[in-house]
Amino acid sequence: MFLLKENNLKLNEFIDTLEKEHEERIKLSKEIYNQKCVDIFEEHKQMGENAYKEYEEKKIYLKRNLIKQLEENKKLALQECQNMELNQESTDIKPVYTRRILRRRTANDLPYNGNDTSKRKKQPTPDILLKYWVLL
């Protein structure tokens, strides 16, 4: 019986040491887990800050590039405008009159050539004039 008690005591001690080791390992695991969580959070935070800095730098670069392009386009437009002003004196642009356009336009819309266009207009007949005067 004594051996049984002694074995039982040894077994209980062994179980107690195992439980203590288990508790220590759980504590250590929790500390490692918490530290990894903190490290991941810090890394994520740093990545966010770096991304924001990169975004701001890219935004400034694009603004400067856009301003340069706009200035170049403005210079080109001014040069073209000056060239057009110089060239405009030497050439007169005349509208092109095709048969279709001339057919659709009324006699008043036709360009004046020095010809008398009143021949083309229909003169009001006396009976129409009489009706108009009666209404007045």
VONUPA-413297 format. One record per residue (C-alpha): residue in three letters; residue number from 1; x, y, z. Coordinates in steps of 0.5 Angstrom, whole numbers, plus 500, padded with zeros to 3 digits. Layout:
VONUPA-413297
<zaza><rest>ALA</rest><nr>NUM</nr><u>X</u><v>Y</v><w>Z</w></zaza>
...
end
This chain:
VONUPA-413297
<zaza><rest>MET</rest><nr>1</nr><u>500</u><v>500</v><w>500</w></zaza>
<zaza><rest>PHE</rest><nr>2</nr><u>506</u><v>505</v><w>502</w></zaza>
<zaza><rest>LEU</rest><nr>3</nr><u>508</u><v>504</v><w>495</w></zaza>
<zaza><rest>LEU</rest><nr>4</nr><u>502</u><v>505</v><w>492</w></zaza>
<zaza><rest>LYS</rest><nr>5</nr><u>501</u><v>512</v><w>496</w></zaza>
<zaza><rest>GLU</rest><nr>6</nr><u>508</u><v>514</v><w>494</w></zaza>
<zaza><rest>ASN</rest><nr>7</nr><u>507</u><v>512</v><w>487</w></zaza>
<zaza><rest>ASN</rest><nr>8</nr><u>501</u><v>516</v><w>487</w></zaza>
<zaza><rest>LEU</rest><nr>9</nr><u>505</u><v>522</v><w>490</w></zaza>
<zaza><rest>LYS</rest><nr>10</nr><u>510</u><v>522</v><w>485</w></zaza>
<zaza><rest>LEU</rest><nr>11</nr><u>504</u><v>522</v><w>480</w></zaza>
<zaza><rest>ASN</rest><nr>12</nr><u>501</u><v>528</v><w>483</w></zaza>
<zaza><rest>GLU</rest><nr>13</nr><u>507</u><v>531</v><w>483</w></zaza>
<zaza><rest>PHE</rest><nr>14</nr><u>509</u><v>530</v><w>476</w></zaza>
<zaza><rest>ILE</rest><nr>15</nr><u>502</u><v>532</v><w>474</w></zaza>
<zaza><rest>ASP</rest><nr>16</nr><u>503</u><v>538</v><w>478</w></zaza>
<zaza><rest>THR</rest><nr>17</nr><u>509</u><v>540</v><w>474</w></zaza>
<zaza><rest>LEU</rest><nr>18</nr><u>506</u><v>538</v><w>468</w></zaza>
<zaza><rest>GLU</rest><nr>19</nr><u>500</u><v>543</v><w>469</w></zaza>
<zaza><rest>LYS</rest><nr>20</nr><u>505</u><v>549</v><w>471</w></zaza>
<zaza><rest>GLU</rest><nr>21</nr><u>509</u><v>548</v><w>465</w></zaza>
<zaza><rest>HIS</rest><nr>22</nr><u>503</u><v>548</v><w>461</w></zaza>
<zaza><rest>GLU</rest><nr>23</nr><u>501</u><v>554</v><w>464</w></zaza>
<zaza><rest>GLU</rest><nr>24</nr><u>507</u><v>557</v><w>463</w></zaza>
<zaza><rest>ARG</rest><nr>25</nr><u>507</u><v>555</v><w>456</w></zaza>
<zaza><rest>ILE</rest><nr>26</nr><u>500</u><v>558</v><w>455</w></zaza>
<zaza><rest>LYS</rest><nr>27</nr><u>502</u><v>565</v><w>458</w></zaza>
<zaza><rest>LEU</rest><nr>28</nr><u>509</u><v>565</v><w>453</w></zaza>
<zaza><rest>SER</rest><nr>29</nr><u>504</u><v>563</v><w>447</w></zaza>
<zaza><rest>LYS</rest><nr>30</nr><u>499</u><v>569</v><w>449</w></zaza>
<zaza><rest>GLU</rest><nr>31</nr><u>505</u><v>574</v><w>450</w></zaza>
<zaza><rest>ILE</rest><nr>32</nr><u>508</u><v>572</v><w>443</w></zaza>
<zaza><rest>TYR</rest><nr>33</nr><u>501</u><v>572</v><w>440</w></zaza>
<zaza><rest>ASN</rest><nr>34</nr><u>500</u><v>579</v><w>443</w></zaza>
<zaza><rest>GLN</rest><nr>35</nr><u>507</u><v>581</v><w>441</w></zaza>
<zaza><rest>LYS</rest><nr>36</nr><u>506</u><v>579</v><w>434</w></zaza>
<zaza><rest>CYS</rest><nr>37</nr><u>499</u><v>583</v><w>433</w></zaza>
<zaza><rest>VAL</rest><nr>38</nr><u>503</u><v>589</v><w>436</w></zaza>
<zaza><rest>ASP</rest><nr>39</nr><u>508</u><v>588</v><w>430</w></zaza>
<zaza><rest>ILE</rest><nr>40</nr><u>503</u><v>587</v><w>425</w></zaza>
<zaza><rest>PHE</rest><nr>41</nr><u>499</u><v>593</v><w>427</w></zaza>
<zaza><rest>GLU</rest><nr>42</nr><u>505</u><v>597</v><w>427</w></zaza>
<zaza><rest>GLU</rest><nr>43</nr><u>508</u><v>594</v><w>420</w></zaza>
<zaza><rest>HIS</rest><nr>44</nr><u>501</u><v>596</v><w>417</w></zaza>
<zaza><rest>LYS</rest><nr>45</nr><u>501</u><v>603</v><w>420</w></zaza>
<zaza><rest>GLN</rest><nr>46</nr><u>508</u><v>604</v><w>417</w></zaza>
<zaza><rest>MET</rest><nr>47</nr><u>505</u><v>601</v><w>410</w></zaza>
<zaza><rest>GLY</rest><nr>48</nr><u>499</u><v>606</v><w>411</w></zaza>
<zaza><rest>GLU</rest><nr>49</nr><u>504</u><v>612</v><w>412</w></zaza>
<zaza><rest>ASN</rest><nr>50</nr><u>508</u><v>610</v><w>406</w></zaza>
<zaza><rest>ALA</rest><nr>51</nr><u>503</u><v>609</v><w>402</w></zaza>
<zaza><rest>TYR</rest><nr>52</nr><u>500</u><v>616</v><w>404</w></zaza>
<zaza><rest>LYS</rest><nr>53</nr><u>507</u><v>620</v><w>403</w></zaza>
<zaza><rest>GLU</rest><nr>54</nr><u>508</u><v>616</v><w>396</w></zaza>
<zaza><rest>TYR</rest><nr>55</nr><u>501</u><v>619</v><w>394</w></zaza>
<zaza><rest>GLU</rest><nr>56</nr><u>502</u><v>626</v><w>396</w></zaza>
<zaza><rest>GLU</rest><nr>57</nr><u>509</u><v>626</v><w>392</w></zaza>
<zaza><rest>LYS</rest><nr>58</nr><u>505</u><v>623</v><w>386</w></zaza>
<zaza><rest>LYS</rest><nr>59</nr><u>500</u><v>628</v><w>386</w></zaza>
<zaza><rest>ILE</rest><nr>60</nr><u>505</u><v>634</v><w>387</w></zaza>
<zaza><rest>TYR</rest><nr>61</nr><u>509</u><v>631</v><w>381</w></zaza>
<zaza><rest>LEU</rest><nr>62</nr><u>502</u><v>630</v><w>377</w></zaza>
<zaza><rest>LYS</rest><nr>63</nr><u>500</u><v>637</v><w>378</w></zaza>
<zaza><rest>ARG</rest><nr>64</nr><u>507</u><v>640</v><w>376</w></zaza>
<zaza><rest>ASN</rest><nr>65</nr><u>507</u><v>636</v><w>370</w></zaza>
<zaza><rest>LEU</rest><nr>66</nr><u>500</u><v>638</v><w>368</w></zaza>
<zaza><rest>ILE</rest><nr>67</nr><u>502</u><v>645</v><w>369</w></zaza>
<zaza><rest>LYS</rest><nr>68</nr><u>508</u><v>645</v><w>365</w></zaza>
<zaza><rest>GLN</rest><nr>69</nr><u>503</u><v>641</v><w>359</w></zaza>
<zaza><rest>LEU</rest><nr>70</nr><u>498</u><v>647</v><w>360</w></zaza>
<zaza><rest>GLU</rest><nr>71</nr><u>503</u><v>652</v><w>359</w></zaza>
<zaza><rest>GLU</rest><nr>72</nr><u>506</u><v>649</v><w>353</w></zaza>
<zaza><rest>ASN</rest><nr>73</nr><u>499</u><v>648</v><w>350</w></zaza>
<zaza><rest>LYS</rest><nr>74</nr><u>498</u><v>656</v><w>352</w></zaza>
<zaza><rest>LYS</rest><nr>75</nr><u>504</u><v>658</v><w>348</w></zaza>
<zaza><rest>LEU</rest><nr>76</nr><u>503</u><v>654</v><w>342</w></zaza>
<zaza><rest>ALA</rest><nr>77</nr><u>496</u><v>656</v><w>342</w></zaza>
<zaza><rest>LEU</rest><nr>78</nr><u>498</u><v>664</v><w>342</w></zaza>
<zaza><rest>GLN</rest><nr>79</nr><u>503</u><v>662</v><w>337</w></zaza>
<zaza><rest>GLU</rest><nr>80</nr><u>498</u><v>659</v><w>332</w></zaza>
<zaza><rest>CYS</rest><nr>81</nr><u>493</u><v>665</v><w>334</w></zaza>
<zaza><rest>GLN</rest><nr>82</nr><u>499</u><v>670</v><w>332</w></zaza>
<zaza><rest>ASN</rest><nr>83</nr><u>500</u><v>666</v><w>325</w></zaza>
<zaza><rest>MET</rest><nr>84</nr><u>493</u><v>666</v><w>324</w></zaza>
<zaza><rest>GLU</rest><nr>85</nr><u>493</u><v>673</v><w>325</w></zaza>
<zaza><rest>LEU</rest><nr>86</nr><u>499</u><v>674</v><w>320</w></zaza>
<zaza><rest>ASN</rest><nr>87</nr><u>496</u><v>670</v><w>315</w></zaza>
<zaza><rest>GLN</rest><nr>88</nr><u>489</u><v>672</v><w>315</w></zaza>
<zaza><rest>GLU</rest><nr>89</nr><u>491</u><v>679</v><w>312</w></zaza>
<zaza><rest>SER</rest><nr>90</nr><u>493</u><v>675</v><w>306</w></zaza>
<zaza><rest>THR</rest><nr>91</nr><u>487</u><v>670</v><w>305</w></zaza>
<zaza><rest>ASP</rest><nr>92</nr><u>480</u><v>672</v><w>305</w></zaza>
<zaza><rest>ILE</rest><nr>93</nr><u>476</u><v>666</v><w>306</w></zaza>
<zaza><rest>LYS</rest><nr>94</nr><u>470</u><v>665</v><w>301</w></zaza>
<zaza><rest>PRO</rest><nr>95</nr><u>464</u><v>661</v><w>303</w></zaza>
<zaza><rest>VAL</rest><nr>96</nr><u>463</u><v>655</v><w>298</w></zaza>
<zaza><rest>TYR</rest><nr>97</nr><u>456</u><v>656</v><w>295</w></zaza>
<zaza><rest>THR</rest><nr>98</nr><u>454</u><v>649</v><w>292</w></zaza>
<zaza><rest>ARG</rest><nr>99</nr><u>447</u><v>648</v><w>288</w></zaza>
<zaza><rest>ARG</rest><nr>100</nr><u>444</u><v>645</v><w>294</w></zaza>
<zaza><rest>ILE</rest><nr>101</nr><u>445</u><v>651</v><w>298</w></zaza>
<zaza><rest>LEU</rest><nr>102</nr><u>443</u><v>656</v><w>293</w></zaza>
<zaza><rest>ARG</rest><nr>103</nr><u>437</u><v>652</v><w>292</w></zaza>
<zaza><rest>ARG</rest><nr>104</nr><u>435</u><v>652</v><w>299</w></zaza>
<zaza><rest>ARG</rest><nr>105</nr><u>436</u><v>659</v><w>300</w></zaza>
<zaza><rest>THR</rest><nr>106</nr><u>431</u><v>665</v><w>299</w></zaza>
<zaza><rest>ALA</rest><nr>107</nr><u>433</u><v>670</v><w>294</w></zaza>
<zaza><rest>ASN</rest><nr>108</nr><u>434</u><v>675</v><w>300</w></zaza>
<zaza><rest>ASP</rest><nr>109</nr><u>439</u><v>670</v><w>303</w></zaza>
<zaza><rest>LEU</rest><nr>110</nr><u>443</u><v>670</v><w>296</w></zaza>
<zaza><rest>PRO</rest><nr>111</nr><u>449</u><v>674</v><w>296</w></zaza>
<zaza><rest>TYR</rest><nr>112</nr><u>449</u><v>681</v><w>293</w></zaza>
<zaza><rest>ASN</rest><nr>113</nr><u>452</u><v>681</v><w>286</w></zaza>
<zaza><rest>GLY</rest><nr>114</nr><u>450</u><v>688</v><w>284</w></zaza>
<zaza><rest>ASN</rest><nr>115</nr><u>444</u><v>685</v><w>280</w></zaza>
<zaza><rest>ASP</rest><nr>116</nr><u>437</u><v>687</v><w>281</w></zaza>
<zaza><rest>THR</rest><nr>117</nr><u>434</u><v>681</v><w>285</w></zaza>
<zaza><rest>SER</rest><nr>118</nr><u>427</u><v>685</v><w>285</w></zaza>
<zaza><rest>LYS</rest><nr>119</nr><u>426</u><v>682</v><w>278</w></zaza>
<zaza><rest>ARG</rest><nr>120</nr><u>425</u><v>675</v><w>282</w></zaza>
<zaza><rest>LYS</rest><nr>121</nr><u>420</u><v>677</v><w>287</w></zaza>
<zaza><rest>LYS</rest><nr>122</nr><u>413</u><v>676</v><w>286</w></zaza>
<zaza><rest>GLN</rest><nr>123</nr><u>410</u><v>683</v><w>285</w></zaza>
<zaza><rest>PRO</rest><nr>124</nr><u>403</u><v>683</v><w>290</w></zaza>
<zaza><rest>THR</rest><nr>125</nr><u>397</u><v>683</v><w>285</w></zaza>
<zaza><rest>PRO</rest><nr>126</nr><u>392</u><v>689</v><w>286</w></zaza>
<zaza><rest>ASP</rest><nr>127</nr><u>386</u><v>684</v><w>289</w></zaza>
<zaza><rest>ILE</rest><nr>128</nr><u>391</u><v>682</v><w>295</w></zaza>
<zaza><rest>LEU</rest><nr>129</nr><u>392</u><v>689</v><w>296</w></zaza>
<zaza><rest>LEU</rest><nr>130</nr><u>385</u><v>691</v><w>296</w></zaza>
<zaza><rest>LYS</rest><nr>131</nr><u>383</u><v>686</v><w>301</w></zaza>
<zaza><rest>TYR</rest><nr>132</nr><u>389</u><v>688</v><w>305</w></zaza>
<zaza><rest>TRP</rest><nr>133</nr><u>387</u><v>695</v><w>305</w></zaza>
<zaza><rest>VAL</rest><nr>134</nr><u>380</u><v>693</v><w>307</w></zaza>
<zaza><rest>LEU</rest><nr>135</nr><u>382</u><v>690</v><w>313</w></zaza>
<zaza><rest>LEU</rest><nr>136</nr><u>385</u><v>696</v><w>315</w></zaza>
end
